[in-house]
Amino acid sequence: MPHSLLKRLQKNRTTALSALFLLLITLLALFAPYVTHFSYEEQNIIERLQTPSFKHWMGTDTLGRDLYSRIIYGARISLSVGILTAFSALVFGTLVGSFAGYFGGWIDTVLMSIVELFYIFPTPLLAILLMLVLGRGFVGIFLALSMTAWVNQARLVRNLTFQTKELPYVEAARAIGLTSTRVIFRHVIPNIQTPMIAFLTLQVPANIMAESFLSFIGLGLQPPLSSWGTLAQEGFRAIQSFPHLIVYPGGVLFFTLLALNFLGDGLNESVKLMGFDHKG
Amino acid sequence: MLTYVIRRLATIPLILLTLASLIFFLLRFVPGGPFDTEQAWPPEIQANIAHRYELDLPVSTQFFHWCTAAIQGDLKESFQYLDTPVSKIIATSLPISMALGASALLLALGFGIPMGCLSAWKQNTWIDRLAVLFAVTGLSLPSYLAASLLILVFSLQLGWFPPALWEGPSSWVLPILTLSVRPLGIVARLTRSSMIEALNSDYIRTATSKGLGPMSIHLKHALKNSLIPIITLMGPISANLITGSFLVEVIFQIPGMGKHFTQAVLNRDYPLVMGVALTYGVILILSNLLADLLCAWADPRICFAPCKGAG
């Protein structure tokens, strides 16, 4: 990430606060065993469905598991799904998008038809099919989300490449006889990386939300593992009697998404100020 | 323009065919069959059922039969709902989903665009900050959380609206509100940013120097131009509404098309899965195409070649 971009970000208070909050959540997730007193799977039937107390900061669930621990361990899954999916979308979407945009013609038509195909593939359907074939688990969720997430990235990169490839420096690179792949990877992509990264930051919250949707409808991880979505789903079933079961995981999820969106907005605005228009 | 539309329309059957074949063959990879029961039936009965639904034919023949029937508008019978054609199931459930989605879209546009405009006109005041916070909150609030909050407050506490089902106007309020939260945030945020961009442009300076009133400048000149990015985004927003409505339908127990997405796959109801996925695909392709065309109509500078994948 360019240095000037970081500098601009520091000026914005909301963005800085969001970044701080995300850093905290990430650290808690990384050092989960050291910041929790209970394991996420330890059941204690006697202490089930307790409201928050000194012992259980956020209360306990129907099996007497400590909700705070489950949320912190859930952060590991929710965050890594969001980040990994965004990363795979970045790699794959950039490859497809840059080739389609650079070569144009029939290559563009074919690649973009594939993009359209994945665009209309219903994500819940894809997720449940993969889940049934691969079994419920991290890999299935990751694949299902990745297969739809790269589409937007591919479109963005294609349009950016389309605008960039006619610029004099790209023409110069072509004129001195560089191969197309070299022009794409050394000259086109480095010059569109800032809007790409800014766009990517908004993909992470979108993916975390998509994962929580899948978990909420019961396509998530198998217990005792849990993400924030599975916790919210467990809480939703007891919404009338034990609202704390949905308030805490839902709250943490909401504030994380809010912080990610504010951070992404801040980045996108800075990118715009720096003279990029990546709306395509 | 016309050749562009024709070319776009020509690719639709090809994309749909690929989608159909992908799902058709993927479904057969899923372990378990549509008529598996706890206790296995005698082989003669199994063979009879398989014969009745053509499941004893090779998969490729089945696919060919399905395709030829689908082209003639026949989506075959559902395995789960006996003697009910898939087209009939879609015909009864799709209008409900469409009504839900369209109302949410109207609500999102009706509130999101004025909110974004207001935000841009009063840039960097408390009104703007409040509106931005509201928009980003809408973006960050998963629909099941929005639903939980709405149900807790308006249904369980105040008792104004029923917490579920789709019977009469009072039961429509909460699901429509839930579904519109996210698109409202998207629309408001986008309107704000494109309005700000428009207000800083040269033609607005010209309009101001001509002595036009603020109303005329804001509404006639700036708003008209800042609507273009919103039109471009209509495709993704409708996609969002469709997948979103699926979750909202599950939460509020609405008999729309959404519930068939998971239920049909779990039941291995192959024809229903195919029908639902195809309907979904057609809606998405058409809304995307419509968004691109509207965009070109609103901004004549847009040439078709480079904008083909946009939106």
Interface residues (C-beta under 8 A of the other chain):
Chain A: A100 D108 M112 S113 V115 E116 L117 Y119 I120 F121 P122 T123 P124 L125 I128 L129 L132 V133 N152 R155 R158 N159 F162 Q163 P205 M209 S212 F213 F216 I217 G218 L219 G229 A232 Q233 F236 I239 Q240 P243 I246 G250 L253 F254 L257 L258 L260 N261 F262 D265 K279 G280
Chain B: T11 L14 I15 T18 L19 L22 I23 L26 L27 F29 V30 P31 V136 T137 L139 S140 L141 P142 S143 Y144 L145 S148 I151 L152 L156 R189 P229 T232 P236 A239 I242 T243 F246 L247 V250 I251 F261 T262 V265 L266 V273 V276 A277 Y280 G281 L284 I285 N288 P306 C307 K308 G309 A310
